[in-house]
Amino acid sequence: MIMRKMHFLTLLLLLTGFVTRAQETTSEIQGVVTDDKVPLNGATVTAIHLPTGTRYSTTSRKDGLFNLANVRIGGPYTIAVSFVGHKEEKQDDVFL
């Protein structure tokens, strides 16, 4: 069970893209949510910009992919993924 959760979080982090460009004022978070290589449709992905408390949220699509567009650059962010029947997974201190 622990290995499954670690796999879930590791895969999320490896496949999450953080895009920043010069002179851009927003960024994007992309990734895929899976459970043992099976995409999870409808998982909730939330990113919270800690300095301002701004919350960005979306759900994963049929193929497990998600994207949060037009998020504030910088950080730190806390990114959380939740899905029915699974423990919520979090990643702290993420900078865009």
C-alpha positions, 0 to 999 in steps of 0.5 A: 500500500505504501509503495502504491502511494509513493508510486502515485506521488512520484509519477505525479511529480515526474510528469508535472511540467512547470513552465515559465518564460521570460517576461511572462506573468503567469505559468502553467502546471501540467501532469497526469494522475495515475494509480499503478499506471492506470489513469484516474479520471476525475481526480481533483488537483489543487494548487495553493499559492501560499503567500497570497492564499490563491487557490487553483483547482481542476480535475483530471480528464479521461486519460488522467491528464490535467493542466492548471493554466494562468497560475501566478509565477513564483511560489511556494505552492502546495499541490494536492491530489485527491480521488475517491477511495485514495488518501490525499497526496501533497507536494509542498514548496513547489516554485514555478 
